């Protein structure tokens, strides 16, 4: 019986990905990095790479996940890209390639290299030009691989222009096998602003046609030539949420906490019969008992914040407080300023923060207790203190 391994391929269904063989032959990549590359290439273009997801799917820690991502970047299979938004640098994204940047020729060669002398002609330094691809057709595989970046913000970069074009035509209804020469030329002739707008409104335009029960979608060349994206208005910017989560001991958490403390305690319940008897027996205890009752019952919301902070849970606060972050500063735990804040709380009869654990800093109003009046004036009128 022959015990040598035999490769048998099953019938393919709709859920499979095409991975070039050189990915598995590139000796620079570890097996873990090859798995990660295959995993990412199987995802859609708008997939967000999250370290926690990579660690979970790969059965490894976050450090290992970051190492695999760095390996792909170092070997040219991934590239960090920072888009420009309105003249400013936007969020950092990761562009994934199915072959290392520079092409397959950049892979380590397993055969003996040629010994012919290299050319001594000085390479041209002019900007690269677009290759004539008038007869090129759109294929799902090519679109899937070539539109992995959103570099259209760099005007004049032929590579970025090509990628942004494929991003536009990717998934275009009825475009399979359609020549792209005319559409590509029209795309290159547009201004950068028009290209961004045409791309941004494309899906909304698709949805408009579907809502009208259109069975035929105009070709990309028609979309660009007739500027059909102008039929679709830009969506209104999403409204700012009313509330946000304030993480324990953070800046917004501190602002909310001091805002409520400065509003003063709520009405305290009367002393119980037993408490009155204790005071009658020792009148000097009344002030201490009243202070203790105030700390425990005077600020229910603040005490709830403290209780949740011990479980490392935040609270929902007004989103407007986010704009007040410059009013607070990070104070190192156990520092002299930290201790002065603790003493100040005791003097005011305020509940002190719970144990911050491994938290290196806790946020307090800028300038220490001496400048608390400035903080109080700055936050005056922000929200209803209601349940203190």
C-alpha contacts under 8 A as a table, 3 or more apart, distances in Angstrom:
res1	aa1	res2	aa2	distance
12	X	15	X	7.78
12	X	16	X	7.17
13	X	16	X	6.86
16	X	42	X	7.62
17	X	41	X	7.50
17	X	42	X	5.60
18	X	141	X	7.93
19	X	23	X	7.19
19	X	38	X	6.79
19	X	41	X	7.70
19	X	98	X	7.06
20	X	23	X	5.82
20	X	24	X	7.87
20	X	98	X	6.91
20	X	99	X	7.72
21	X	24	X	5.61
21	X	25	X	6.57
22	X	25	X	4.72
22	X	26	X	5.82
22	X	99	X	7.78
22	X	104	X	7.67
23	X	26	X	5.55
23	X	34	X	6.79
23	X	98	X	7.46
23	X	99	X	7.19
24	X	27	X	7.90
24	X	34	X	6.75
26	X	29	X	5.92
26	X	107	X	6.55
26	X	108	X	6.81
27	X	30	X	7.37
27	X	108	X	7.34
28	X	75	X	7.15
28	X	108	X	7.84
29	X	32	X	7.93
29	X	33	X	5.84
29	X	34	X	6.24
29	X	71	X	7.20
29	X	72	X	7.71
29	X	75	X	7.51
30	X	33	X	5.19
30	X	34	X	6.31
31	X	34	X	5.06
31	X	35	X	6.25
32	X	35	X	5.15
32	X	36	X	6.32
32	X	68	X	6.76
33	X	36	X	4.99
33	X	37	X	6.13
33	X	68	X	5.07
33	X	69	X	7.37
33	X	71	X	6.70
33	X	72	X	6.66
34	X	37	X	5.11
34	X	38	X	6.21
35	X	38	X	5.18
35	X	39	X	6.07
36	X	39	X	4.95
36	X	40	X	6.12
36	X	54	X	7.68
36	X	58	X	7.83
36	X	68	X	7.15
36	X	69	X	7.84
37	X	40	X	5.22
37	X	41	X	6.06
37	X	72	X	7.41
37	X	77	X	7.77
37	X	96	X	7.91
37	X	98	X	7.83
38	X	41	X	5.15
38	X	42	X	6.29
39	X	42	X	5.34
39	X	43	X	6.99
40	X	43	X	5.35
40	X	96	X	7.41
41	X	44	X	7.80
41	X	96	X	7.22
41	X	97	X	7.79
41	X	98	X	7.07
43	X	47	X	6.15
44	X	47	X	5.48
44	X	144	X	7.81
45	X	144	X	7.20
45	X	147	X	7.35
45	X	148	X	5.79
49	X	53	X	7.58
49	X	54	X	7.64
49	X	94	X	7.39
50	X	53	X	5.27
50	X	54	X	6.42
51	X	54	X	5.13
51	X	55	X	6.14
51	X	62	X	6.31
51	X	65	X	6.18
51	X	66	X	6.77
52	X	55	X	5.09
52	X	56	X	6.11
52	X	62	X	6.47
53	X	56	X	5.08
53	X	57	X	6.04
54	X	57	X	5.29
54	X	58	X	5.75
54	X	62	X	7.99
54	X	65	X	5.98
55	X	58	X	5.14
55	X	59	X	5.73
55	X	60	X	4.90
55	X	61	X	5.41
55	X	62	X	5.55
55	X	64	X	7.46
55	X	65	X	5.39
56	X	59	X	5.19
56	X	60	X	6.62
56	X	61	X	7.89
57	X	60	X	8.00
58	X	65	X	7.83
60	X	64	X	6.21
60	X	65	X	6.84
61	X	64	X	5.35
61	X	65	X	6.35
62	X	65	X	4.92
62	X	66	X	6.17
63	X	66	X	5.15
63	X	67	X	6.18
64	X	67	X	4.94
64	X	68	X	6.29
65	X	68	X	5.20
65	X	69	X	6.37
66	X	69	X	5.10
66	X	70	X	6.10
67	X	70	X	5.06
67	X	71	X	6.12
68	X	71	X	4.98
68	X	72	X	6.44
69	X	72	X	5.22
69	X	73	X	6.41
69	X	78	X	7.83
70	X	73	X	5.01
70	X	74	X	6.04
71	X	74	X	5.08
71	X	75	X	6.12
72	X	75	X	5.24
72	X	76	X	6.17
72	X	77	X	4.98
72	X	78	X	5.31
73	X	76	X	5.22
73	X	77	X	5.81
73	X	78	X	4.45
73	X	79	X	5.61
73	X	80	X	7.69
74	X	77	X	7.74
74	X	78	X	7.84
75	X	78	X	7.74
75	X	100	X	6.61
76	X	79	X	6.91
76	X	97	X	7.90
76	X	99	X	7.71
76	X	100	X	4.33
76	X	101	X	5.05
76	X	102	X	7.99
77	X	96	X	5.94
77	X	97	X	4.97
77	X	98	X	6.54
77	X	99	X	6.02
77	X	100	X	4.53
77	X	101	X	6.53
78	X	94	X	6.51
78	X	95	X	5.42
78	X	96	X	4.49
78	X	97	X	5.94
78	X	100	X	7.73
79	X	94	X	5.70
79	X	95	X	5.05
79	X	96	X	6.62
80	X	92	X	6.80
80	X	93	X	5.88
80	X	94	X	4.72
80	X	95	X	6.20
81	X	92	X	5.75
81	X	93	X	5.20
81	X	94	X	5.97
81	X	95	X	6.68
81	X	149	X	7.81
81	X	151	X	7.68
82	X	89	X	6.45
82	X	90	X	6.05
82	X	91	X	5.96
82	X	92	X	4.53
82	X	93	X	6.15
83	X	89	X	6.00
83	X	90	X	5.24
83	X	91	X	6.66
83	X	92	X	7.07
83	X	93	X	7.96
83	X	150	X	7.08
83	X	151	X	6.50
83	X	153	X	6.71
84	X	87	X	5.92
84	X	88	X	5.31
84	X	89	X	4.47
84	X	90	X	5.26
84	X	153	X	6.07
85	X	88	X	5.20
85	X	89	X	6.04
85	X	90	X	5.56
95	X	148	X	5.76
95	X	149	X	5.50
96	X	148	X	6.32
96	X	149	X	7.99
97	X	100	X	6.43
97	X	101	X	7.40
97	X	145	X	6.76
97	X	148	X	7.28
98	X	145	X	6.85
99	X	103	X	6.12
99	X	104	X	6.08
100	X	103	X	5.68
100	X	104	X	6.53
100	X	106	X	7.15
100	X	107	X	7.49
101	X	106	X	7.89
102	X	105	X	7.23
102	X	106	X	6.03
103	X	106	X	5.81
103	X	107	X	7.83
104	X	107	X	5.49
109	X	112	X	7.50
109	X	113	X	7.45
128	X	158	X	6.72
129	X	158	X	6.30
130	X	158	X	6.00
132	X	181	X	7.95
133	X	136	X	5.09
133	X	180	X	7.71
133	X	181	X	6.05
134	X	179	X	6.86
134	X	180	X	6.35
134	X	181	X	3.84
134	X	182	X	7.16
135	X	179	X	5.97
135	X	180	X	7.32
135	X	181	X	6.61
136	X	179	X	5.74
136	X	180	X	6.24
136	X	181	X	7.03
137	X	176	X	7.62
137	X	177	X	5.07
137	X	178	X	5.30
137	X	179	X	4.54
137	X	180	X	5.96
138	X	142	X	7.15
138	X	143	X	6.86
138	X	175	X	6.75
138	X	176	X	5.75
138	X	177	X	5.37
138	X	178	X	5.89
138	X	179	X	6.76
138	X	180	X	6.87
139	X	142	X	5.39
139	X	143	X	6.13
139	X	176	X	6.00
139	X	177	X	6.44
140	X	143	X	5.19
140	X	144	X	5.95
140	X	170	X	7.44
140	X	171	X	7.64
140	X	176	X	7.39
141	X	144	X	5.11
141	X	145	X	6.39
142	X	145	X	5.31
142	X	146	X	5.93
143	X	146	X	5.33
143	X	147	X	5.87
143	X	166	X	5.77
143	X	167	X	7.35
143	X	169	X	7.68
143	X	170	X	5.52
144	X	147	X	6.08
144	X	148	X	7.14
144	X	170	X	7.12
145	X	148	X	6.01
146	X	149	X	7.72
146	X	163	X	5.80
146	X	166	X	6.43
146	X	167	X	7.83
147	X	150	X	7.53
147	X	163	X	4.94
147	X	164	X	6.53
147	X	165	X	7.70
147	X	166	X	5.08
147	X	167	X	4.61
147	X	170	X	7.46
148	X	163	X	7.28
148	X	167	X	7.56
149	X	160	X	7.79
149	X	163	X	6.34
149	X	164	X	7.25
149	X	167	X	7.93
150	X	153	X	7.83
150	X	160	X	7.45
150	X	163	X	7.07
150	X	164	X	5.97
150	X	167	X	7.68
151	X	154	X	6.18
151	X	160	X	4.94
151	X	161	X	7.40
151	X	163	X	7.27
151	X	164	X	6.61
152	X	155	X	6.76
152	X	160	X	5.48
152	X	161	X	5.79
152	X	163	X	7.72
152	X	164	X	5.53
152	X	192	X	7.24
152	X	195	X	7.90
152	X	196	X	7.58
153	X	192	X	6.91
154	X	157	X	5.93
154	X	160	X	6.85
155	X	161	X	7.69
155	X	192	X	6.73
156	X	161	X	7.41
157	X	160	X	5.33
157	X	161	X	6.12
158	X	161	X	5.00
158	X	162	X	6.12
159	X	162	X	5.20
159	X	163	X	6.30
160	X	163	X	5.14
160	X	164	X	6.11
161	X	164	X	5.20
161	X	165	X	6.23
161	X	188	X	7.14
162	X	165	X	5.17
162	X	166	X	6.46
163	X	166	X	5.21
163	X	167	X	6.20
164	X	167	X	4.96
164	X	168	X	6.38
165	X	168	X	5.11
165	X	169	X	6.50
165	X	184	X	6.79
165	X	187	X	6.83
166	X	169	X	5.14
166	X	170	X	5.77
167	X	170	X	5.32
168	X	172	X	7.96
168	X	199	X	5.80
168	X	202	X	7.70
169	X	172	X	5.28
169	X	175	X	7.88
169	X	220	X	6.78
171	X	175	X	7.73
172	X	175	X	5.52
172	X	220	X	7.78
173	X	176	X	7.96
173	X	217	X	6.49
174	X	216	X	7.95
174	X	217	X	7.15
175	X	178	X	5.19
175	X	219	X	7.12
179	X	182	X	7.83
180	X	183	X	5.34
180	X	184	X	5.92
180	X	221	X	7.82
181	X	184	X	5.23
181	X	185	X	6.36
182	X	185	X	5.25
182	X	186	X	6.27
182	X	221	X	6.13
183	X	186	X	5.10
183	X	187	X	6.06
183	X	220	X	5.91
183	X	221	X	4.11
183	X	222	X	7.88
183	X	224	X	7.03
184	X	187	X	5.02
184	X	188	X	6.27
184	X	221	X	7.85
185	X	188	X	5.15
185	X	189	X	6.32
186	X	189	X	5.12
186	X	190	X	6.56
186	X	221	X	7.03
186	X	224	X	6.42
186	X	225	X	6.73
187	X	190	X	5.45
187	X	195	X	7.05
187	X	224	X	6.94
188	X	191	X	7.93
190	X	194	X	5.94
190	X	195	X	6.13
191	X	194	X	5.19
191	X	195	X	6.25
192	X	195	X	5.11
192	X	196	X	6.28
193	X	196	X	5.23
193	X	197	X	6.22
194	X	197	X	5.04
194	X	198	X	5.93
195	X	198	X	5.13
195	X	199	X	6.13
196	X	199	X	5.22
196	X	200	X	6.01
197	X	200	X	4.99
197	X	201	X	6.09
197	X	229	X	7.54
198	X	201	X	5.46
198	X	202	X	5.98
198	X	224	X	7.84
198	X	227	X	7.97
198	X	229	X	5.52
199	X	202	X	5.28
200	X	203	X	7.41
201	X	204	X	5.31
201	X	205	X	6.17
201	X	229	X	5.99
201	X	232	X	6.57
201	X	233	X	7.81
201	X	234	X	6.97
202	X	205	X	5.10
202	X	206	X	6.34
202	X	229	X	6.62
203	X	206	X	4.91
203	X	207	X	6.23
204	X	207	X	5.04
204	X	208	X	6.21
204	X	232	X	6.98
205	X	208	X	5.03
205	X	209	X	6.40
205	X	229	X	6.66
205	X	231	X	7.75
205	X	232	X	6.32
206	X	209	X	5.27
206	X	210	X	6.28
206	X	217	X	7.96
207	X	210	X	5.00
207	X	211	X	6.07
208	X	211	X	5.12
208	X	212	X	6.42
209	X	212	X	5.09
209	X	213	X	6.48
209	X	214	X	5.35
209	X	217	X	7.54
210	X	213	X	4.94
210	X	214	X	5.57
210	X	215	X	7.72
211	X	214	X	7.56
214	X	217	X	7.14
218	X	222	X	5.93
218	X	223	X	6.49
219	X	222	X	5.28
219	X	223	X	6.35
220	X	223	X	4.93
220	X	224	X	6.20
221	X	224	X	5.22
221	X	225	X	5.90
222	X	225	X	5.06
222	X	226	X	5.78
222	X	227	X	7.83
222	X	228	X	7.82
223	X	226	X	5.71
223	X	227	X	5.71
223	X	228	X	5.08
223	X	229	X	7.06
224	X	227	X	4.92
224	X	228	X	6.73
224	X	229	X	7.96
225	X	228	X	7.95
227	X	230	X	6.01
228	X	231	X	5.73
228	X	232	X	7.98
229	X	232	X	5.65
230	X	233	X	6.96
240	X	319	X	7.88
241	X	244	X	6.99
241	X	319	X	6.58
242	X	318	X	6.02
242	X	319	X	5.49
242	X	320	X	7.77
243	X	316	X	6.08
243	X	317	X	5.28
243	X	318	X	4.43
243	X	319	X	4.54
243	X	320	X	7.94
244	X	316	X	5.41
244	X	317	X	5.57
244	X	318	X	6.28
244	X	319	X	5.18
245	X	314	X	6.10
245	X	315	X	5.47
245	X	316	X	4.42
245	X	317	X	6.19
246	X	250	X	6.97
246	X	251	X	7.89
246	X	252	X	5.44
246	X	253	X	4.90
246	X	314	X	5.24
246	X	315	X	5.38
246	X	316	X	6.04
246	X	317	X	6.45
247	X	250	X	5.55
247	X	252	X	7.46
247	X	253	X	6.10
247	X	312	X	7.94
247	X	313	X	6.78
247	X	314	X	4.35
247	X	315	X	6.91
248	X	253	X	5.94
248	X	305	X	7.90
248	X	309	X	5.23
248	X	312	X	6.35
248	X	313	X	6.42
248	X	314	X	5.16
248	X	315	X	7.81
249	X	253	X	5.93
249	X	254	X	6.31
249	X	309	X	7.65
249	X	356	X	7.49
249	X	361	X	7.84
249	X	362	X	5.07
249	X	363	X	6.04
250	X	253	X	5.22
250	X	254	X	6.14
250	X	362	X	6.47
250	X	363	X	5.72
251	X	254	X	5.16
251	X	255	X	6.31
251	X	325	X	5.86
251	X	328	X	6.22
251	X	329	X	7.33
251	X	330	X	7.87
251	X	363	X	5.45
251	X	364	X	7.60
252	X	255	X	5.05
252	X	256	X	6.25
252	X	321	X	6.26
252	X	322	X	6.03
252	X	324	X	7.82
252	X	325	X	6.44
253	X	256	X	5.31
253	X	257	X	6.11
253	X	314	X	7.77
253	X	315	X	7.71
254	X	257	X	5.01
254	X	258	X	6.14
254	X	328	X	7.51
254	X	363	X	5.78
254	X	364	X	6.02
254	X	365	X	7.75
255	X	258	X	5.41
255	X	259	X	5.94
255	X	321	X	7.06
255	X	324	X	7.64
255	X	325	X	7.61
255	X	328	X	7.23
255	X	364	X	7.79
255	X	365	X	7.62
256	X	259	X	5.05
256	X	260	X	6.35
256	X	317	X	7.06
256	X	321	X	7.48
257	X	260	X	5.47
257	X	261	X	6.29
257	X	302	X	6.05
257	X	305	X	7.88
258	X	261	X	4.89
258	X	262	X	5.91
259	X	262	X	5.43
259	X	263	X	6.50
259	X	376	X	7.54
259	X	379	X	7.15
259	X	385	X	7.75
260	X	263	X	5.13
260	X	264	X	7.10
260	X	299	X	7.55
260	X	302	X	7.13
260	X	385	X	6.03
260	X	388	X	5.42
261	X	264	X	5.62
261	X	265	X	7.17
261	X	299	X	7.11
261	X	302	X	7.57
261	X	350	X	7.20
261	X	388	X	7.29
262	X	376	X	7.25
263	X	385	X	6.79
263	X	388	X	7.55
264	X	298	X	7.91
264	X	299	X	8.00
264	X	388	X	7.86
265	X	268	X	7.88
265	X	294	X	7.06
265	X	298	X	4.34
265	X	299	X	5.61
265	X	388	X	6.89
266	X	297	X	7.94
266	X	298	X	5.15
266	X	299	X	6.61
266	X	388	X	6.82
267	X	298	X	7.07
268	X	293	X	7.54
268	X	294	X	6.85
268	X	297	X	6.86
268	X	298	X	6.45
271	X	274	X	7.98
271	X	275	X	5.66
271	X	276	X	6.08
272	X	275	X	5.06
272	X	276	X	6.17
273	X	276	X	5.12
273	X	277	X	6.32
274	X	277	X	5.07
274	X	278	X	6.32
275	X	278	X	5.01
275	X	279	X	6.27
276	X	279	X	5.05
276	X	280	X	6.07
277	X	280	X	5.00
277	X	281	X	6.20
278	X	281	X	5.15
278	X	282	X	6.23
278	X	283	X	7.97
278	X	285	X	7.92
279	X	282	X	4.93
279	X	283	X	4.76
279	X	284	X	7.38
279	X	285	X	6.02
279	X	286	X	5.64
280	X	283	X	5.65
282	X	285	X	5.86
282	X	286	X	7.85
283	X	286	X	5.68
284	X	287	X	6.88
284	X	288	X	7.98
285	X	288	X	5.41
285	X	289	X	6.08
286	X	289	X	5.14
286	X	290	X	6.04
287	X	290	X	5.14
287	X	291	X	6.16
288	X	291	X	5.09
288	X	292	X	6.16
289	X	292	X	5.07
289	X	293	X	6.16
290	X	293	X	5.10
290	X	294	X	6.13
291	X	294	X	5.02
291	X	295	X	6.22
291	X	349	X	5.75
292	X	295	X	5.19
292	X	296	X	6.30
292	X	349	X	7.72
293	X	296	X	5.21
293	X	297	X	5.83
293	X	298	X	7.30
294	X	297	X	5.27
294	X	298	X	4.54
294	X	299	X	7.76
294	X	349	X	6.92
294	X	350	X	7.72
295	X	298	X	5.81
295	X	299	X	7.27
295	X	349	X	6.07
295	X	350	X	5.60
295	X	351	X	5.02
296	X	299	X	7.42
296	X	300	X	7.87
296	X	303	X	7.52
296	X	351	X	7.29
297	X	300	X	6.01
298	X	388	X	7.45
299	X	302	X	5.34
299	X	303	X	6.24
299	X	387	X	7.55
299	X	388	X	4.63
300	X	303	X	5.17
300	X	304	X	6.15
300	X	387	X	6.77
300	X	388	X	5.66
301	X	304	X	4.93
301	X	305	X	6.19
301	X	387	X	6.07
301	X	388	X	5.05
302	X	305	X	4.95
302	X	306	X	6.32
302	X	351	X	7.99
302	X	388	X	6.51
303	X	306	X	4.97
303	X	307	X	6.18
303	X	351	X	7.37
304	X	307	X	4.99
304	X	308	X	6.18
305	X	308	X	5.27
305	X	309	X	6.04
305	X	314	X	7.40
305	X	315	X	6.64
306	X	309	X	4.97
306	X	310	X	6.43
306	X	353	X	6.26
306	X	354	X	5.94
307	X	310	X	5.42
307	X	311	X	7.10
307	X	354	X	7.77
308	X	311	X	5.21
308	X	312	X	6.34
308	X	313	X	5.08
308	X	314	X	6.57
308	X	315	X	7.72
309	X	312	X	4.57
309	X	313	X	5.23
309	X	314	X	6.44
309	X	354	X	7.29
310	X	313	X	7.47
310	X	354	X	6.48
310	X	355	X	7.23
310	X	356	X	7.67
317	X	321	X	7.51
318	X	321	X	5.80
318	X	322	X	7.99
318	X	383	X	7.50
319	X	322	X	5.63
319	X	323	X	7.96
320	X	323	X	5.79
320	X	324	X	7.56
320	X	382	X	7.86
321	X	324	X	5.26
321	X	325	X	7.21
321	X	382	X	7.81
322	X	325	X	5.77
323	X	326	X	7.73
324	X	327	X	5.69
324	X	328	X	7.92
324	X	379	X	7.90
325	X	328	X	5.79
326	X	329	X	7.38
327	X	365	X	5.86
327	X	366	X	5.76
327	X	375	X	6.52
328	X	363	X	6.13
328	X	364	X	5.27
328	X	365	X	4.10
328	X	366	X	4.75
329	X	363	X	5.30
329	X	364	X	5.65
329	X	365	X	6.09
329	X	366	X	5.27
330	X	361	X	5.65
330	X	362	X	5.60
330	X	363	X	4.47
330	X	364	X	6.63
331	X	335	X	7.38
331	X	337	X	6.91
331	X	338	X	6.17
331	X	361	X	5.18
331	X	362	X	5.33
331	X	363	X	5.74
331	X	364	X	6.74
332	X	335	X	5.55
332	X	337	X	8.00
332	X	338	X	6.70
332	X	360	X	5.88
332	X	361	X	4.25
332	X	362	X	6.48
333	X	338	X	6.00
333	X	359	X	7.64
333	X	360	X	5.82
333	X	361	X	5.26
333	X	362	X	6.58
334	X	338	X	5.76
334	X	339	X	6.38
335	X	338	X	5.02
335	X	339	X	6.31
336	X	339	X	5.17
336	X	340	X	6.26
337	X	340	X	5.00
337	X	341	X	6.36
337	X	368	X	6.82
338	X	341	X	5.27
338	X	342	X	6.51
339	X	342	X	5.00
339	X	343	X	6.27
340	X	343	X	5.09
340	X	344	X	6.12
340	X	368	X	7.80
340	X	369	X	7.58
341	X	344	X	4.97
341	X	345	X	6.25
341	X	368	X	7.05
341	X	369	X	6.46
342	X	345	X	5.18
342	X	346	X	6.44
342	X	352	X	6.68
343	X	346	X	5.16
343	X	347	X	6.33
344	X	347	X	5.11
344	X	348	X	6.30
344	X	369	X	6.90
345	X	348	X	5.15
345	X	349	X	6.02
345	X	350	X	4.92
345	X	351	X	6.80
345	X	352	X	6.29
346	X	349	X	5.15
346	X	350	X	6.21
346	X	351	X	7.77
346	X	352	X	7.68
347	X	350	X	7.78
353	X	356	X	7.81
356	X	359	X	5.32
356	X	362	X	7.70
359	X	362	X	7.24
364	X	368	X	7.40
365	X	368	X	6.35
365	X	369	X	7.78
365	X	371	X	7.90
365	X	372	X	6.61
365	X	375	X	6.47
366	X	371	X	7.16
366	X	372	X	7.78
366	X	375	X	7.67
367	X	370	X	6.77
367	X	371	X	5.39
367	X	372	X	7.54
368	X	371	X	5.86
368	X	372	X	6.79
369	X	372	X	5.14
370	X	373	X	7.66
371	X	374	X	5.62
371	X	375	X	7.04
372	X	375	X	5.11
372	X	376	X	6.22
373	X	376	X	4.96
373	X	377	X	6.21
374	X	377	X	5.24
374	X	378	X	6.25
375	X	378	X	5.12
375	X	379	X	6.36
376	X	379	X	5.48
376	X	380	X	6.10
377	X	380	X	5.29
379	X	382	X	5.68
381	X	384	X	7.77
385	X	388	X	5.87
